[in-house]
């Protein structure tokens, strides 16, 4: 279903908006719900290893065959998997990446959150509010979606800021200021937030140095993170909640974007494109969201859902302001 509606003013929230007009029990049977919510430690390890395997493989590709083509391929693949790590951190914030609570908190923090300079506990607090108050004035992530749609030249400027690292620098400066906050307790807050990310990235730098290729840390880790990954994050954010047709309908205030292998390698790693499904049932692990999507389509919800075919269509919709 392709929708050409423009965004509307966020509604005012006085309480939780989650499941007010449509509940999980309206969509799936008890048996289906039980099947969909099952978590797996094996899946958790596989997804973490998959993300890091592609990052390492792409780095080795460029290291062994250094040219402009392998460089571009590598930073695109790495940027996509860096977004993938953020998506897996998001899974961990929902306690769904691993069945074991200890594994979920530790492995997700060490190998998905810290690499991406994220504190999962702080993210979890904000993100749970996003689920409770989706696209309302109480949604702490609403600022990501309200600027759209924009004029095409504005969208081009945003893309250029992403690809030149400007957006990354602004974001990191803003994050540091937010963490630092008031003078009292500032050092403690900074230490709590940044100790893990500094430790992990220092380890990556040390490994690169021991290999005699310290340049790989900067070219194949920091550069993708500061450039193409920023673009992938922006497009994914736009796709999920920007320019929605009805902010009060849970099937229309989030968006599912159907995509191909290129989209899954860049903007939509690990089934994050099934976003209506995730909001309707945030207890379903990412690797079962496609199954949930198929159930919803089979039960006739497809005509009510805000579904776009491909991220190019999403960008055109959100760069349509006059």
HELIX and SHEET records of a PDB file:
HELIX    1   1 UNK A   24  UNK A   26  5                                   3    
HELIX    2   2 UNK A   30  UNK A   36  1                                   7    
HELIX    3   3 UNK A   41  UNK A   64  1                                  24    
HELIX    4   4 UNK A   68  UNK A   93  1                                  26    
HELIX    5   5 UNK A  101  UNK A  108  1                                   8    
HELIX    6   6 UNK A  109  UNK A  113  3                                   5    
HELIX    7   7 UNK A  114  UNK A  116  5                                   3    
HELIX    8   8 UNK A  120  UNK A  132  1                                  13    
HELIX    9   9 UNK A  142  UNK A  144  5                                   3    
HELIX   10  10 UNK A  152  UNK A  163  1                                  12    
HELIX   11  11 UNK A  166  UNK A  180  1                                  15    
HELIX   12  12 UNK A  186  UNK A  210  1                                  25    
HELIX   13  13 UNK A  214  UNK A  217  1                                   4    
HELIX   14  14 UNK A  218  UNK A  222  3                                   5    
HELIX   15  15 UNK A  223  UNK A  226  1                                   4    
HELIX   16  16 UNK A  228  UNK A  241  1                                  14    
HELIX   17  17 UNK A  261  UNK A  266  1                                   6    
HELIX   18  18 UNK A  269  UNK A  271  5                                   3    
HELIX   19  19 UNK A  275  UNK A  280  1                                   6    
HELIX   20  20 UNK A  286  UNK A  288  5                                   3    
HELIX   21  21 UNK A  289  UNK A  298  1                                  10    
HELIX   22  22 UNK A  302  UNK A  304  5                                   3    
HELIX   23  23 UNK A  311  UNK A  318  1                                   8    
SHEET    1   A 2 UNK A 256  UNK A 258  0                                        
SHEET    2   A 2 UNK A 307  UNK A 309  1                                        
END                                                                             
